Amino acid sequence: MIDTHTHLYSEILEPDISQVIERAKQNGIAKFYMPAIDKATHLKMMELESAYPDTLFSMIGLHPCSVKQDFLQEIEIIKEYLMQRKFVAIGETGLDFYWDKTFILEQYNALEIQTELALQYKLPLVLHTRDAMPETIDFIKKYKGTGLKGIFHCFGGSISEAEQIIDCGFLLGIGGVLTYKKAGLDTVLEKINMQHIVLETDAPYLSPVPYRGKRNESAYLIEVAKKLAVVKNMSLDEVDRITTANAEKLFGV
């Protein structure tokens, strides 16, 4: 399996990161894709990637919650890195209106610049959206037909939103929320073709049941896969095969 979204470089996972990765491997997770946050963690992410070549893969981007008045300086750092080395995706970027709406305009500007970078470098775009699903979908619709592709990370929306996202050429990143009884995501995914789904943990956040409320790990991706197998009435091996193929196709493996 592939964990398409995991912050393995997080300080929360740092004390026992080698064991975290080993536990994930024992649960069948072979590759880990790490979304960027901001300049404070870029080097840490890439250093961890270097310690696990062919296993850990770095994205580069600016998280919407890190967009402040100095966001253009953050963007320049991203551009410099893109000229220096390869990354697997641009992200995570997007819109987040949950914590703070002070920099909404800057969030839109940062998202637009990063989307253009994804097109320029022919990379997938990994999107974060919180309390801003309609706005993020409307933004991405403007790029339909350009070849832009990517993932709506931590998808937890409606069937209508899922269909609009798929119509724009994006995949649905499915994580621990699927295992939450009141989320209702299972009834949405019943109607979605498996070719549009990839698996993720967002570790160390959003732990799936039965680990909800505890630190998340990539090893717990197996719980998401098990739940998806039940929802789609298929074997765990089939879920593994299809979601892995979807991720490999997107990231160009």
C-alpha positions as CSV (number, residue, x, y, z in Angstrom):
1,M,0.0,0.0,0.0
2,I,0.9,3.6,-0.4
3,D,0.3,6.3,2.2
4,T,-0.2,9.3,-0.1
5,H,-0.3,11.9,2.7
6,T,1.8,11.5,5.9
7,H,3.8,14.1,7.8
8,L,6.5,11.7,9.0
9,Y,8.9,14.6,9.7
10,S,6.5,15.9,12.4
11,E,8.0,16.6,15.8
12,I,5.2,14.3,17.2
13,L,6.7,11.4,15.3
14,E,10.3,12.3,15.6
15,P,11.2,10.5,18.9
16,D,10.6,7.0,17.4
17,I,10.4,7.7,13.7
18,S,12.4,4.6,12.7
19,Q,10.0,2.4,14.6
20,V,7.0,4.3,13.1
21,I,8.3,3.5,9.6
22,E,9.1,-0.1,10.5
23,R,5.6,-0.7,11.9
24,A,4.1,0.7,8.8
25,K,6.2,-1.6,6.6
26,Q,5.1,-4.6,8.7
27,N,1.5,-3.6,7.9
28,G,2.1,-3.6,4.2
29,I,2.8,0.1,3.6
30,A,5.7,0.3,1.1
31,K,5.8,3.9,0.2
32,F,5.2,7.2,1.9
33,Y,4.4,10.6,0.3
34,M,5.2,13.6,2.5
35,P,3.3,16.9,1.9
36,A,5.2,20.1,2.8
37,I,4.0,22.7,5.3
38,D,6.3,25.8,5.1
39,K,10.0,26.8,5.3
40,A,10.2,25.8,9.0
41,T,9.9,22.1,8.0
42,H,11.2,21.8,4.4
43,L,14.8,20.8,5.3
44,K,13.6,18.4,8.0
45,M,11.3,16.7,5.5
46,M,14.0,16.4,2.9
47,E,16.6,15.1,5.4
48,L,14.2,12.3,6.4
49,E,13.6,11.5,2.8
50,S,17.3,11.2,2.2
51,A,17.5,8.7,5.1
52,Y,14.9,6.4,3.4
53,P,15.5,6.6,-0.4
54,D,13.0,4.9,-2.6
55,T,10.6,4.7,0.4
56,L,9.9,8.3,1.4
57,F,9.1,11.0,-1.2
58,S,8.8,14.8,-0.6
59,M,6.3,17.3,-2.0
60,I,7.0,21.0,-1.9
61,G,4.4,23.6,-1.1
62,L,2.9,26.1,1.3
63,H,0.0,25.0,3.6
64,P,-2.9,27.4,3.7
65,C,-2.6,27.8,7.4
66,S,1.0,29.0,7.0
67,V,-0.1,31.7,4.5
68,K,0.6,35.1,6.2
69,Q,1.7,38.5,5.0
70,D,5.1,37.1,4.0
71,F,3.6,34.3,1.8
72,L,5.5,35.6,-1.3
73,Q,8.8,35.0,0.4
74,E,7.6,31.4,1.2
75,I,6.7,31.0,-2.5
76,E,10.2,32.2,-3.6
77,I,11.7,29.4,-1.4
78,I,9.5,26.9,-3.1
79,K,10.6,28.1,-6.5
80,E,14.2,27.9,-5.6
81,Y,13.8,24.3,-4.4
82,L,12.0,23.4,-7.6
83,M,15.0,24.6,-9.6
84,Q,17.4,22.6,-7.5
85,R,15.7,19.1,-7.4
86,K,12.7,17.0,-8.2
87,F,9.6,16.6,-6.1
88,V,6.7,14.3,-6.4
89,A,4.0,17.0,-6.2
90,I,3.1,20.5,-5.3
91,G,1.4,20.6,-1.9
92,E,-0.1,20.7,0.4
93,T,-1.8,23.9,-0.7
94,G,-5.4,24.9,-0.7
95,L,-7.9,26.9,1.3
96,D,-8.6,26.8,5.0
97,F,-11.2,29.1,6.5
98,Y,-11.6,27.2,9.8
99,W,-8.9,28.7,12.1
100,D,-8.4,32.2,10.7
101,K,-9.9,34.2,7.8
102,T,-7.4,37.1,8.1
103,F,-5.5,36.1,5.0
104,I,-8.2,34.7,2.7
105,L,-7.0,36.8,-0.2
106,E,-3.4,35.7,0.3
107,Q,-4.5,32.1,0.5
108,Y,-6.2,32.4,-2.9
109,N,-3.1,34.1,-4.3
110,A,-0.8,31.4,-2.9
111,L,-3.0,28.6,-4.2
112,E,-3.1,30.2,-7.7
113,I,0.7,30.5,-7.8
114,Q,1.2,27.0,-6.7
115,T,-1.3,25.7,-9.2
116,E,0.6,27.4,-11.9
117,L,3.8,25.8,-10.6
118,A,2.2,22.4,-10.8
119,L,1.3,23.0,-14.4
120,Q,4.7,24.4,-15.2
121,Y,6.6,21.4,-13.7
122,K,3.9,18.9,-14.7
123,L,3.4,17.8,-11.1
124,P,0.2,16.7,-9.3
125,L,-1.4,19.3,-7.0
126,V,-2.3,18.1,-3.4
127,L,-5.1,20.1,-2.0
128,H,-6.1,20.9,1.6
129,T,-9.6,22.3,2.2
130,R,-11.3,22.9,5.5
131,D,-14.5,24.9,5.7
132,A,-13.8,25.8,2.1
133,M,-14.8,22.8,0.0
134,P,-17.1,24.7,-2.4
135,E,-14.6,27.5,-2.8
136,T,-11.7,25.1,-3.5
137,I,-13.8,23.2,-6.1
138,D,-14.8,26.4,-7.8
139,F,-11.2,27.4,-8.0
140,I,-10.0,24.1,-9.5
141,K,-12.8,24.1,-12.0
142,K,-11.1,27.0,-13.7
143,Y,-8.2,24.7,-14.7
144,K,-10.4,21.9,-16.2
145,G,-8.9,20.8,-19.5
146,T,-5.4,22.1,-18.7
147,G,-4.1,18.7,-17.7
148,L,-4.0,19.6,-14.0
149,K,-4.4,16.6,-11.8
150,G,-4.0,15.8,-8.1
151,I,-5.6,14.8,-4.9
152,F,-8.3,16.4,-2.7
153,H,-6.6,15.4,0.6
154,C,-8.7,14.2,3.5
155,F,-11.9,14.2,1.5
156,G,-15.1,14.2,3.6
157,G,-17.6,15.8,1.4
158,S,-20.9,14.9,-0.4
159,I,-21.5,12.8,-3.4
160,S,-22.0,16.0,-5.5
161,E,-18.7,17.4,-4.3
162,A,-17.0,14.1,-5.0
163,E,-18.4,14.0,-8.6
164,Q,-17.3,17.6,-9.2
165,I,-13.8,16.9,-8.0
166,I,-13.5,13.8,-10.2
167,D,-14.8,15.7,-13.1
168,C,-11.9,18.1,-12.7
169,G,-9.4,15.2,-12.9
170,F,-8.6,14.9,-9.2
171,L,-8.6,11.9,-6.9
172,L,-10.1,11.6,-3.5
173,G,-7.7,11.1,-0.6
174,I,-9.4,8.9,1.9
175,G,-8.1,8.6,5.5
176,G,-9.3,8.0,9.0
177,V,-12.5,10.0,8.6
178,L,-13.9,7.0,6.7
179,T,-13.9,5.0,10.0
180,Y,-15.9,7.6,11.9
181,K,-19.5,6.5,12.3
182,K,-21.1,10.0,12.1
183,A,-19.0,11.2,9.1
184,G,-21.2,9.5,6.6
185,L,-18.3,9.1,4.2
186,D,-19.0,5.4,3.7
187,T,-22.4,6.1,2.0
188,V,-20.6,8.6,-0.4
189,L,-17.9,6.2,-1.3
190,E,-20.4,3.4,-2.0
191,K,-21.2,5.3,-5.1
192,I,-17.7,6.2,-6.2
193,N,-15.6,4.1,-8.6
194,M,-12.4,2.8,-7.0
195,Q,-10.3,4.3,-9.7
196,H,-10.9,7.7,-8.2
197,I,-9.6,6.8,-4.7
198,V,-6.2,6.8,-3.0
199,L,-5.4,6.1,0.7
200,E,-3.8,8.4,3.2
201,T,-3.3,8.8,7.0
202,D,-2.4,12.5,7.5
203,A,-0.2,11.2,10.3
204,P,0.2,12.2,13.1
205,Y,-3.3,13.6,12.8
206,L,-6.8,12.1,12.2
207,S,-6.2,8.6,13.6
208,P,-8.7,6.0,12.4
209,V,-10.9,3.9,14.7
210,P,-9.8,2.1,16.9
211,Y,-7.0,4.6,17.4
212,R,-9.1,7.8,17.3
213,G,-7.8,10.4,19.8
214,K,-4.3,9.0,19.8
215,R,-1.3,9.8,17.7
216,N,-1.7,8.6,14.1
217,E,0.8,6.6,12.3
218,S,1.2,5.3,8.7
219,A,0.8,1.8,10.1
220,Y,-2.8,2.6,10.8
221,L,-3.5,3.0,7.0
222,I,-4.5,-0.7,7.2
223,E,-7.6,0.3,9.2
224,V,-8.7,2.7,6.5
225,A,-8.1,0.0,3.8
226,K,-10.1,-2.5,5.8
227,K,-13.1,-0.2,6.2
228,L,-13.0,0.7,2.5
229,A,-13.0,-3.0,1.7
230,V,-16.2,-3.4,3.7
231,V,-17.8,-0.4,2.1
232,K,-16.9,-1.5,-1.4
233,N,-17.6,-5.2,-0.7
234,M,-14.2,-6.3,-2.0
235,S,-11.1,-8.0,-0.5
236,L,-8.4,-6.1,1.3
237,D,-6.0,-7.3,-1.4
238,E,-8.1,-5.7,-4.1
239,V,-8.3,-2.4,-2.3
240,D,-4.5,-2.5,-1.9
241,R,-4.0,-3.3,-5.6
242,I,-6.4,-0.6,-7.0
243,T,-5.5,2.3,-4.7
244,T,-1.8,1.6,-5.1
245,A,-2.1,1.6,-8.9
246,N,-4.1,4.9,-8.7
247,A,-1.3,6.5,-6.6
248,E,1.4,5.2,-8.9
249,K,-0.3,6.5,-12.0
250,L,-0.8,9.9,-10.4
251,F,2.7,10.3,-9.2
252,G,4.3,8.8,-12.3
253,V,5.9,5.8,-10.6
